[in-house]
Amino acid sequence: MTQKFLQATDIIDFHHLAIQNKAQQLFPTGMNDVEKTRTAFEFVRDEVPHTFDCNAQMITAKASDVLIHQTGICHAKANLLAALLRSQEIPTGFCFQHITLADDDSLGYCVHAYNAVFIEKNWIRLDARGNKPGVNAQFSLS
């Protein structure tokens, strides 16, 4: 069932040298899957700024590009988290949420992306978009 959530794709390119090098740096020998998941989540959340938050001119999508250019929107950051975790054989998928851009629909909608990770026989949701005023995403197994 979880095999498709372990595959490399053109976008989840965890065989790319940049992803492999970062995985080697983030995940020393002896870490368990929970530790790896928390480490990868916190790295993507805290060390890769959301494109809008840092006013980046580049829009990335492919996991390796997000890592190399150190920026991405929520979809791109979810791709990087998936690549890092899949490189460790931790099944990782995607969730999407239709949200308003304001407290009502006056500014329209967007589609927000985040991850689902299969760990300890459960799917958990992780949103590595990045913290900012009004956003405080934390790692939790529940």
DSSP file (Angstrom, degrees, kcal/mol; ACC not computed):
  #  RESIDUE AA STRUCTURE BP1 BP2  ACC     N-H-->O    O-->H-N    N-H-->O    O-->H-N    TCO  KAPPA ALPHA  PHI   PSI    X-CA   Y-CA   Z-CA
    1    1 A M              0   0    0      0, 0.0     3,-0.4     0, 0.0     4,-0.1   0.000 360.0 360.0 360.0 -41.0    0.0    0.0    0.0
    2    2 A T    >   +     0   0    0      1,-0.2     3,-1.5     2,-0.1    90,-0.2   0.496 360.0  97.0 -90.3  -2.1    2.7    2.5    0.9
    3    3 A Q  G >  S+     0   0    0      1,-0.3     3,-1.8     2,-0.2     4,-0.3   0.868  79.4  55.7 -57.1 -40.6    5.1    1.5   -2.0
    4    4 A K  G >  S+     0   0    0     -3,-0.4     3,-0.6     1,-0.3    -1,-0.3   0.724 100.0  61.8 -66.7 -18.6    3.9    4.3   -4.3
    5    5 A F  G <  S+     0   0    0     -3,-1.5    87,-2.4     1,-0.2    -1,-0.3   0.287 100.2  55.3 -89.2  10.7    4.8    6.8   -1.5
    6    6 A L  G <  S+     0   0    0     -3,-1.8    -1,-0.2    85,-0.2    -2,-0.2   0.405  84.1 113.2-114.7  -4.5    8.4    5.8   -1.7
    7    7 A Q    <   -     0   0    0     -3,-0.6     2,-0.3    -4,-0.3     7,-0.1  -0.373  62.9-127.9 -79.0 147.6    9.0    6.4   -5.4
    8    8 A A        +     0   0    0     -2,-0.1     2,-0.2     5,-0.1     5,-0.2  -0.667  32.4 178.0 -82.2 146.8   11.3    9.0   -7.0
    9    9 A T        -     0   0    0      3,-1.4     5,-0.1    -2,-0.3     0, 0.0  -0.787  48.8 -89.1-135.0-179.6    9.7   11.2   -9.6
   10   10 A D  S    S+     0   0    0     -2,-0.2     3,-0.3     1,-0.2    -2,-0.0   0.850 131.5  34.1 -61.4 -32.6   10.8   14.1  -11.8
   11   11 A I  S    S+     0   0    0      1,-0.2    52,-3.0    51,-0.1     2,-1.2   0.828 116.9  52.3 -91.9 -38.0    9.7   16.4   -9.0
   12   12 A I  S    S+     0   0    0     50,-0.2     2,-1.6    51,-0.1    -3,-1.4  -0.595  74.5 166.2 -96.7  69.7   10.5   14.2   -6.0
   13   13 A D    >   +     0   0    0     -2,-1.2     3,-2.0    -3,-0.3     6,-0.3  -0.457   8.2 157.6 -92.0  64.3   14.1   13.7   -7.2
   14   14 A F  T 3   +     0   0    0     -2,-1.6    -1,-0.2     1,-0.3    -6,-0.0   0.552  66.7  68.2 -71.7  -5.2   15.7   12.3   -4.1
   15   15 A H  T 3  S+     0   0    0     -3,-0.1    -1,-0.3     4,-0.1    -2,-0.1   0.578  74.5 113.8 -84.2  -9.5   18.5   10.6   -6.2
   16   16 A H  S <> S-     0   0    0     -3,-2.0     4,-2.5     1,-0.1     3,-0.4  -0.339  78.1-122.7 -61.2 141.2   19.8   14.1   -7.0
   17   17 A L  H  > S+     0   0    0      1,-0.2     4,-2.8     2,-0.2     5,-0.2   0.859 110.3  55.5 -57.5 -39.0   23.3   14.7   -5.5
   18   18 A A  H  > S+     0   0    0      2,-0.2     4,-2.1     1,-0.2    -1,-0.2   0.914 110.9  44.8 -62.1 -41.8   22.1   17.8   -3.6
   19   19 A I  H  > S+     0   0    0     -3,-0.4     4,-2.7    -6,-0.3    -2,-0.2   0.923 113.6  50.1 -67.1 -44.7   19.3   15.8   -1.9
   20   20 A Q  H  X S+     0   0    0     -4,-2.5     4,-2.2     1,-0.2    -2,-0.2   0.911 111.7  48.0 -60.9 -43.1   21.6   12.8   -1.2
   21   21 A N  H  X S+     0   0    0     -4,-2.8     4,-1.9    -5,-0.2    -1,-0.2   0.908 113.1  47.4 -65.2 -41.7   24.2   15.1    0.4
   22   22 A K  H  X S+     0   0    0     -4,-2.1     4,-2.8    -5,-0.2     5,-0.2   0.901 111.0  51.7 -66.6 -39.8   21.6   16.9    2.5
   23   23 A A  H  X S+     0   0    0     -4,-2.7     4,-2.5     1,-0.2    -2,-0.2   0.911 109.1  50.4 -62.5 -42.0   20.2   13.6    3.6
   24   24 A Q  H  < S+     0   0    0     -4,-2.2    -1,-0.2    -5,-0.2    -2,-0.2   0.889 114.0  45.5 -62.9 -38.4   23.6   12.4    4.6
   25   25 A Q  H  < S+     0   0    0     -4,-1.9    -2,-0.2     1,-0.2    -1,-0.2   0.901 118.2  41.5 -70.1 -42.3   24.1   15.6    6.6
   26   26 A L  H  < S+     0   0    0     -4,-2.8    -2,-0.2     1,-0.2    -3,-0.2   0.813 115.3  48.5 -76.6 -31.3   20.7   15.5    8.3
   27   27 A F     <  -     0   0    0     -4,-2.5    -1,-0.2    -5,-0.2     3,-0.1  -0.697  69.7-172.6-119.8  78.6   20.5   11.8    9.1
   28   28 A P    >   -     0   0    0      0, 0.0     3,-1.6     0, 0.0    -3,-0.1  -0.284  45.4 -77.1 -65.2 157.3   23.5   10.4   10.8
   29   29 A T  T 3  S+     0   0    0      1,-0.2     3,-0.1    -5,-0.1    -5,-0.0  -0.229 116.6  35.9 -53.6 137.7   23.7    6.6   11.3
   30   30 A G  T 3  S+     0   0    0      1,-0.4    -1,-0.2    -3,-0.1     2,-0.2   0.273  78.5 131.8 102.0 -10.6   21.5    5.4   14.2
   31   31 A M    <   -     0   0    0     -3,-1.6    -1,-0.4     4,-0.1     2,-0.1  -0.529  49.8-136.2 -73.3 140.4   18.6    7.8   13.9
   32   32 A N     >  -     0   0    0     -2,-0.2     4,-2.5    -3,-0.1     5,-0.2  -0.396  29.3 -97.4 -87.2 174.7   15.2    6.2   13.9
   33   33 A D  H  > S+     0   0    0      1,-0.2     4,-2.5     2,-0.2     5,-0.2   0.842 122.9  52.6 -64.7 -35.1   12.4    7.1   11.6
   34   34 A V  H  > S+     0   0    0      2,-0.2     4,-2.7     1,-0.2    -1,-0.2   0.938 111.4  46.8 -65.4 -45.3   10.7    9.5   14.0
   35   35 A E  H  > S+     0   0    0      1,-0.2     4,-2.6     2,-0.2    -2,-0.2   0.910 113.4  49.0 -62.0 -42.4   13.9   11.4   14.6
   36   36 A K  H  X S+     0   0    0     -4,-2.5     4,-2.7     2,-0.2     5,-0.2   0.914 111.8  48.9 -63.6 -42.4   14.5   11.5   10.8
   37   37 A T  H  X S+     0   0    0     -4,-2.5     4,-2.6     2,-0.2    -2,-0.2   0.929 113.3  46.1 -64.8 -45.3   11.0   12.8   10.2
   38   38 A R  H  X S+     0   0    0     -4,-2.7     4,-2.7     2,-0.2     5,-0.2   0.926 114.0  49.2 -62.1 -44.6   11.3   15.5   12.9
   39   39 A T  H  X S+     0   0    0     -4,-2.6     4,-2.2    -5,-0.2    -2,-0.2   0.926 113.7  45.0 -62.0 -46.7   14.7   16.5   11.6
   40   40 A A  H  X S+     0   0    0     -4,-2.7     4,-2.6     2,-0.2     5,-0.3   0.924 113.8  50.2 -64.6 -44.5   13.6   16.8    8.0
   41   41 A F  H  X S+     0   0    0     -4,-2.6     4,-2.9    -5,-0.2     5,-0.2   0.944 112.7  45.5 -58.5 -50.2   10.4   18.6    8.9
   42   42 A E  H  X S+     0   0    0     -4,-2.7     4,-2.5     2,-0.2     5,-0.4   0.859 112.1  52.5 -65.9 -35.1   12.2   21.2   11.1
   43   43 A F  H  X>S+     0   0    0     -4,-2.2     4,-2.9    -5,-0.2     5,-0.5   0.967 114.6  40.6 -62.8 -51.9   14.9   21.7    8.4
   44   44 A V  H  X5S+     0   0    0     -4,-2.6     4,-0.9     1,-0.2    -2,-0.2   0.919 119.2  46.7 -64.9 -42.6   12.4   22.4    5.6
   45   45 A R  H  <5S+     0   0    0     -4,-2.9    86,-0.3    -5,-0.3    -1,-0.2   0.921 126.7  25.6 -62.7 -45.2   10.1   24.5    7.9
   46   46 A D  H  <5S+     0   0    0     -4,-2.5    -2,-0.2    -5,-0.2    -3,-0.2   0.755 125.8  39.8 -97.5 -27.0   12.9   26.6    9.4
   47   47 A E  H  <5S+     0   0    0     -4,-2.9    -3,-0.2    -5,-0.4    -2,-0.1   0.560 105.4  61.6-106.4  -9.7   15.8   26.7    6.9
   48   48 A V  S  <<S-     0   0    0     -4,-0.9    -1,-0.2    -5,-0.5    23,-0.2  -0.897  81.8-142.2-118.4 100.1   14.0   27.0    3.6
   49   49 A P        -     0   0    0      0, 0.0    23,-1.3     0, 0.0     2,-0.2  -0.274  21.2-106.5 -65.7 145.2   12.0   30.2    3.5
   50   50 A H  B  >  -a   72   0A   0     21,-0.2     4,-1.7    -5,-0.2     3,-0.4  -0.505  30.8-121.7 -65.7 136.1    8.6   30.4    1.9
   51   51 A T  T  4>S+     0   0    0     21,-1.0     5,-2.0     1,-0.3     4,-0.4   0.844 111.0  47.1 -51.1 -42.0    9.0   32.3   -1.4
   52   52 A F  T >45S+     0   0    0      1,-0.2     3,-0.6     3,-0.2    -1,-0.3   0.862 108.3  55.2 -71.6 -35.1    6.4   34.9   -0.4
   53   53 A D  T 345S+     0   0    0     -3,-0.4    -1,-0.2     1,-0.2    -2,-0.2   0.823 117.5  34.3 -68.5 -30.9    7.9   35.5    3.1
   54   54 A C  T 3<5S-     0   0    0     -4,-1.7    -1,-0.2    -3,-0.1    -2,-0.2   0.304 105.8-122.9-107.4   8.7   11.4   36.3    1.7
   55   55 A N  T < 5 -     0   0    0     -3,-0.6    -3,-0.2    -4,-0.4    -4,-0.1   0.854  43.8-178.0  53.7  39.5   10.2   38.0   -1.5
   56   56 A A      < -     0   0    0     -5,-2.0    -1,-0.2    -6,-0.2    -2,-0.0  -0.394  27.5-150.0 -68.9 145.8   12.1   35.6   -3.7
   57   57 A Q  S    S+     0   0    0     -2,-0.1     2,-0.4     2,-0.0    -1,-0.1   0.634  74.9  80.3 -88.5 -16.5   11.9   36.2   -7.4
   58   58 A M        -     0   0    0     11,-0.1     2,-0.6    -7,-0.1    -2,-0.1  -0.742  64.2-154.3 -97.4 138.5   12.4   32.5   -8.3
   59   59 A I        -     0   0    0     -2,-0.4     2,-0.2    13,-0.1    13,-0.1  -0.960  18.9-169.8-109.0 119.6    9.6   30.0   -8.1
   60   60 A T        +     0   0    0     -2,-0.6    13,-0.4     1,-0.1    16,-0.2  -0.660  22.8 162.0-104.9 162.2   10.9   26.4   -7.6
   61   61 A A        +     0   0    0     -2,-0.2    -1,-0.1     1,-0.2    18,-0.1   0.432  52.4  84.0-140.6 -51.7    9.0   23.1   -7.8
   62   62 A K  S  > S-     0   0    0      1,-0.1     4,-2.2   -50,-0.1     3,-0.5  -0.378  79.6-125.4 -64.9 137.0   11.5   20.2   -8.1
   63   63 A A  H  > S+     0   0    0    -52,-3.0     4,-2.1     1,-0.3     5,-0.2   0.880 110.0  51.0 -52.4 -44.9   12.8   19.1   -4.7
   64   64 A S  H  > S+     0   0    0    -53,-0.3     4,-2.7     1,-0.2    -1,-0.3   0.873 109.4  50.9 -64.6 -36.0   16.5   19.6   -5.7
   65   65 A D  H  > S+     0   0    0     -3,-0.5     4,-2.9     2,-0.2     5,-0.2   0.890 107.6  53.0 -67.4 -38.6   15.8   23.1   -6.9
   66   66 A V  H  X>S+     0   0    0     -4,-2.2     4,-1.2     2,-0.2     5,-1.0   0.934 113.8  43.5 -60.0 -45.1   14.1   24.0   -3.7
   67   67 A L  H  <5S+     0   0    0     -4,-2.1    -2,-0.2    -5,-0.2    -1,-0.2   0.932 116.4  45.8 -66.3 -46.8   17.2   22.8   -1.8
   68   68 A I  H  <5S+     0   0    0     -4,-2.7    -2,-0.2     1,-0.2    -1,-0.2   0.910 122.0  36.0 -64.2 -44.1   19.7   24.5   -4.1
   69   69 A H  H  <5S-     0   0    0     -4,-2.9    -1,-0.2     2,-0.2    -2,-0.2   0.527 100.5-135.4 -91.2  -6.6   17.9   27.8   -4.3
   70   70 A Q  T  <5 +     0   0    0     -4,-1.2     2,-0.3    -5,-0.2    -3,-0.2   0.858  69.7  85.3  56.5  41.9   16.7   27.7   -0.6
   71   71 A T      < +     0   0    0     -5,-1.0     2,-0.3    -6,-0.2   -21,-0.2  -0.972  41.0 147.6-162.6 155.7   13.2   28.8   -1.3
   72   72 A G  B     -a   50   0A   0    -23,-1.3   -21,-1.0    -2,-0.3   -20,-0.1  -0.880  40.5-108.2 179.7 153.0    9.8   27.5   -2.3
   73   73 A I     >  -     0   0    0    -13,-0.4     4,-2.7    -2,-0.3     5,-0.3  -0.251  59.5 -82.3 -76.7 179.1    6.1   28.0   -1.9
   74   74 A C  H  > S+     0   0    0      1,-0.2     4,-2.2     2,-0.2     5,-0.2   0.868 131.5  52.2 -55.3 -40.7    4.2   25.4    0.1
   75   75 A H  H  > S+     0   0    0      2,-0.2     4,-1.7     1,-0.2    -1,-0.2   0.926 112.3  45.4 -61.1 -45.1    3.9   22.9   -2.8
   76   76 A A  H  > S+     0   0    0     -3,-0.2     4,-2.1   -16,-0.2    -2,-0.2   0.895 111.7  50.9 -67.5 -41.5    7.7   23.1   -3.4
   77   77 A K  H  X S+     0   0    0     -4,-2.7     4,-2.4     1,-0.2    -1,-0.2   0.873 108.8  52.6 -65.2 -35.7    8.6   22.8    0.3
   78   78 A A  H  X S+     0   0    0     -4,-2.2     4,-2.3    -5,-0.3    -1,-0.2   0.870 107.1  53.4 -64.7 -36.2    6.3   19.7    0.5
   79   79 A N  H  X S+     0   0    0     -4,-1.7     4,-2.3     2,-0.2    -2,-0.2   0.912 109.4  47.8 -63.8 -42.3    8.2   18.3   -2.5
   80   80 A L  H  X S+     0   0    0     -4,-2.1     4,-2.6     2,-0.2     5,-0.2   0.928 111.2  49.5 -65.5 -45.2   11.5   18.7   -0.6
   81   81 A L  H  X S+     0   0    0     -4,-2.4     4,-2.4     1,-0.2     5,-0.2   0.920 111.6  49.9 -60.2 -42.6   10.2   17.2    2.6
   82   82 A A  H  X S+     0   0    0     -4,-2.3     4,-3.1     1,-0.2     5,-0.3   0.915 110.7  49.8 -61.5 -42.9    8.9   14.2    0.6
   83   83 A A  H  X S+     0   0    0     -4,-2.3     4,-1.9     2,-0.2    -2,-0.2   0.925 111.3  47.9 -63.8 -44.5   12.2   13.8   -1.2
   84   84 A L  H  < S+     0   0    0     -4,-2.6     4,-0.4     2,-0.2    -1,-0.2   0.928 117.6  41.5 -62.4 -44.2   14.2   13.9    2.0
   85   85 A L  H ><>S+     0   0    0     -4,-2.4     5,-2.2    -5,-0.2     3,-1.2   0.902 112.8  52.1 -73.3 -40.5   12.0   11.4    3.7
   86   86 A R  H ><5S+     0   0    0     -4,-3.1     3,-2.0     1,-0.3    -1,-0.2   0.843 100.8  63.2 -63.5 -31.0   11.6    9.1    0.7
   87   87 A S  T 3<5S+     0   0    0     -4,-1.9    -1,-0.3     1,-0.3    -2,-0.2   0.750 105.9  46.4 -62.9 -20.7   15.4    9.0    0.5
   88   88 A Q  T < 5S-     0   0    0     -3,-1.2    -1,-0.3    -4,-0.4    -2,-0.2   0.205 123.2-108.0-102.8  12.1   15.2    7.3    3.9
   89   89 A E  T < 5S+     0   0    0     -3,-2.0    -3,-0.2     1,-0.2    -2,-0.1   0.837  73.2 141.9  61.8  36.1   12.4    4.9    2.8
   90   90 A I      < -     0   0    0     -5,-2.2    -1,-0.2    -8,-0.1    -2,-0.2  -0.942  57.1-119.4-105.3 114.0    9.8    6.8    4.9
   91   91 A P        +     0   0    0      0, 0.0    27,-2.5     0, 0.0     2,-0.4  -0.289  39.9 177.3 -59.1 128.7    6.5    6.8    2.9
   92   92 A T  E     +B  117   0B   0    -87,-2.4    25,-0.2    25,-0.2     2,-0.2  -0.995   6.6 165.5-140.4 130.0    5.5   10.4    2.2
   93   93 A G  E     -B  116   0B   0     23,-3.4    23,-1.2    -2,-0.4     2,-0.3  -0.444  30.1 -98.0-125.0-160.6    2.5   11.8    0.3
   94   94 A F  E     -B  115   0B   0     21,-0.3     2,-0.3    -2,-0.2    21,-0.2  -0.946  18.7-165.0-133.2 146.8    0.7   15.0   -0.2
   95   95 A C  E     -B  114   0B   0     19,-2.9    19,-2.1    -2,-0.3     2,-0.4  -0.932  11.0-155.4-124.9 151.6   -2.4   16.7    1.1
   96   96 A F  E     -B  113   0B   0     -2,-0.3     2,-0.4    17,-0.2    17,-0.2  -0.984   4.7-166.3-132.7 142.9   -4.1   19.8   -0.3
   97   97 A Q  E     -B  112   0B   0     15,-2.6    15,-3.3    -2,-0.4     2,-0.7  -0.994  16.7-141.4-133.1 127.3   -6.4   22.3    1.3
   98   98 A H  E     +B  111   0B   0     -2,-0.4     2,-0.3    13,-0.2    13,-0.2  -0.798  37.9 171.5 -86.9 113.6   -8.6   24.9   -0.4
   99   99 A I  E     -B  110   0B   0     11,-2.5    11,-2.4    -2,-0.7     2,-0.2  -0.892  33.6-115.9-129.0 155.2   -8.3   28.0    1.8
  100  100 A T  E     -B  109   0B   0     -2,-0.3     9,-0.3     9,-0.2     5,-0.1  -0.558  17.8-136.1 -83.0 153.9   -9.4   31.6    1.6
  101  101 A L  S    S+     0   0    0      7,-2.3     2,-0.2    -2,-0.2     8,-0.1   0.528  89.3  25.8 -86.7  -7.5   -6.7   34.4    1.4
  102  102 A A  S    S-     0   0    0      2,-0.8    -2,-0.1     6,-0.4     6,-0.0  -0.763 105.2 -81.8-137.8-176.3   -8.6   36.5    4.0
  103  103 A D  S    S+     0   0    0     -2,-0.2     2,-0.2     2,-0.0    -3,-0.1   0.720 119.7  22.3 -66.1 -19.3  -11.0   35.8    6.8
  104  104 A D  S    S-     0   0    0      4,-0.0    -2,-0.8     0, 0.0     3,-0.5  -0.602 102.8 -88.7-128.0-167.5  -13.7   35.7    4.2
  105  105 A D  S >  S+     0   0    0     -2,-0.2     3,-1.1     1,-0.2     4,-0.1   0.229  89.8 110.1 -93.0  16.7  -13.6   35.0    0.4
  106  106 A S  T 3  S+     0   0    0      1,-0.3    -1,-0.2     2,-0.1     3,-0.1   0.781  84.8  38.6 -64.3 -27.5  -13.1   38.7   -0.5
  107  107 A L  T 3  S-     0   0    0     -3,-0.5    -1,-0.3     1,-0.4     2,-0.1   0.368 114.1-121.5-102.7   3.7   -9.5   38.1   -1.7
  108  108 A G    <   -     0   0    0     -3,-1.1    -7,-2.3    -4,-0.0    -6,-0.4  -0.476  32.0 -68.6  91.6-163.0  -10.2   34.7   -3.3
  109  109 A Y  E     -B  100   0B   0     -9,-0.3     2,-0.3    -2,-0.1    -9,-0.2  -0.777  30.9-167.3-128.2 165.5   -8.8   31.3   -2.6
  110  110 A C  E     -B   99   0B   0    -11,-2.4   -11,-2.5    -2,-0.3     2,-0.6  -0.950  27.1-116.4-144.8 167.4   -5.6   29.3   -3.0
  111  111 A V  E     -B   98   0B   0     -2,-0.3     2,-0.3   -13,-0.2   -13,-0.2  -0.942  29.4-157.6-108.7 117.4   -4.7   25.6   -2.7
  112  112 A H  E     -B   97   0B   0    -15,-3.3   -15,-2.6    -2,-0.6     2,-0.4  -0.743   5.3-154.1 -95.4 140.4   -2.3   24.9    0.1
  113  113 A A  E     +B   96   0B   0     -2,-0.3     2,-0.3   -17,-0.2   -17,-0.2  -0.910  22.2 153.2-117.5 143.8   -0.1   21.8    0.1
  114  114 A Y  E     -B   95   0B   0    -19,-2.1   -19,-2.9    -2,-0.4     2,-0.3  -0.883  36.5 -91.5-151.8-177.4    1.5   19.9    2.9
  115  115 A N  E     -BC  94 126B   0     11,-2.7    11,-2.5    -2,-0.3     2,-0.4  -0.686  11.9-155.3-109.7 155.3    2.6   16.3    3.6
  116  116 A A  E     -BC  93 125B   0    -23,-1.2   -23,-3.4    -2,-0.3     2,-0.4  -0.998  20.9-166.3-118.9 130.6    1.2   13.1    5.0
  117  117 A V  E     -BC  92 124B   0      7,-2.9     7,-2.7    -2,-0.4     2,-0.9  -0.968  17.3-139.2-123.8 131.5    3.9   10.8    6.4
  118  118 A F  E     + C   0 123B   0    -27,-2.5     2,-0.4    -2,-0.4     5,-0.2  -0.801  43.0 149.9 -92.5 108.0    3.4    7.1    7.2
  119  119 A I  E >   + C   0 122B   0      3,-3.0     3,-1.3    -2,-0.9    -2,-0.1  -0.999  59.6   5.6-143.9 140.3    5.3    6.5   10.5
  120  120 A E  T 3  S-     0   0    0     -2,-0.4    -1,-0.1     1,-0.3     3,-0.1   0.889 130.3 -58.1  50.6  44.1    4.7    4.2   13.4
  121  121 A K  T 3  S+     0   0    0      1,-0.2     2,-0.3    -3,-0.1    -1,-0.3   0.673 121.2  92.1  65.0  21.7    1.9    2.5   11.4
  122  122 A N  E <  S-C  119   0B   0     -3,-1.3    -3,-3.0    -5,-0.1     2,-0.5  -0.985  74.3-122.2-140.7 150.9   -0.1    5.7   11.1
  123  123 A W  E     -C  118   0B   0     -2,-0.3     2,-0.3    -5,-0.2    -5,-0.2  -0.833  33.1-174.3 -88.4 127.8   -0.4    8.6    8.6
  124  124 A I  E     -C  117   0B   0     -7,-2.7    -7,-2.9    -2,-0.5     2,-0.4  -0.900  20.0-127.5-118.1 153.8    0.4   11.9   10.2
  125  125 A R  E     -C  116   0B   0     -2,-0.3     2,-0.4    -9,-0.2    -9,-0.2  -0.855  24.0-175.5-102.5 135.0    0.1   15.3    8.6
  126  126 A L  E     -C  115   0B   0    -11,-2.5   -11,-2.7    -2,-0.4     2,-0.6  -0.998  11.3-162.5-131.3 131.3    3.0   17.7    8.6
  127  127 A D        +     0   0    0     -2,-0.4     3,-0.4   -13,-0.2   -13,-0.1  -0.898  12.3 173.6-116.6 101.3    2.9   21.3    7.3
  128  128 A A        +     0   0    0     -2,-0.6    -1,-0.1     1,-0.2     3,-0.1   0.068  38.5 123.5 -94.9  23.4    6.5   22.6    6.7
  129  129 A R  S    S-     0   0    0      1,-0.1    -1,-0.2   -16,-0.1   -79,-0.1   0.852  79.3-101.0 -52.0 -39.0    5.3   25.9    5.0
  130  130 A G        -     0   0    0     -3,-0.4     2,-0.1   -81,-0.1    -1,-0.1  -0.018  30.2 -93.4 120.2 134.9    7.2   27.8    7.6
  131  131 A N        +     0   0    0    -86,-0.3     5,-0.2     6,-0.1    -3,-0.0  -0.458  50.2 147.7 -78.1 150.2    6.3   29.7   10.8
  132  132 A K  B >   -D  135   0C   0      3,-1.5     3,-3.0    -2,-0.1    -2,-0.1  -0.915  62.3 -44.8-162.9 173.8    5.5   33.4   10.7
  133  133 A P  T 3  S+     0   0    0      0, 0.0     3,-0.1     0, 0.0     0, 0.0  -0.327 134.5  14.8 -53.5 125.2    3.2   35.6   12.8
  134  134 A G  T 3  S+     0   0    0      1,-0.1     2,-0.4    -2,-0.0    -3,-0.0   0.316 114.3  86.5  90.8  -7.7   -0.1   33.8   13.0
  135  135 A V  B <   +D  132   0C   0     -3,-3.0    -3,-1.5     2,-0.0     2,-0.2  -0.982  41.9 163.4-128.3 120.3    1.5   30.4   11.8
  136  136 A N        +     0   0    0     -2,-0.4     2,-0.4    -5,-0.2    -5,-0.1  -0.660  11.3 179.9-137.7  78.5    3.0   28.0   14.3
  137  137 A A        -     0   0    0     -2,-0.2     2,-0.3   -10,-0.1    -6,-0.1  -0.689   8.0-177.4 -85.0 128.1    3.4   24.6   12.8
  138  138 A Q        -     0   0    0     -2,-0.4     2,-0.3     2,-0.0   -11,-0.2  -0.880  31.2-102.0-124.6 155.8    5.0   22.0   15.1
  139  139 A F        +     0   0    0     -2,-0.3     2,-0.3   -13,-0.1   -13,-0.1  -0.584  48.6 161.3 -75.0 134.9    6.0   18.4   14.7
  140  140 A S        -     0   0    0     -2,-0.3   -15,-0.1   -15,-0.2    -2,-0.0  -0.963  41.8-148.5-154.6 138.8    3.5   15.9   16.3
  141  141 A L              0   0    0     -2,-0.3   -22,-0.1     1,-0.2    -1,-0.1   0.581 360.0 360.0 -79.7  -9.6    2.9   12.3   15.9
  142  142 A S              0   0    0    -18,-0.1    -1,-0.2    -3,-0.0    -3,-0.0   0.388 360.0 360.0-112.1 360.0   -0.8   12.9   16.7
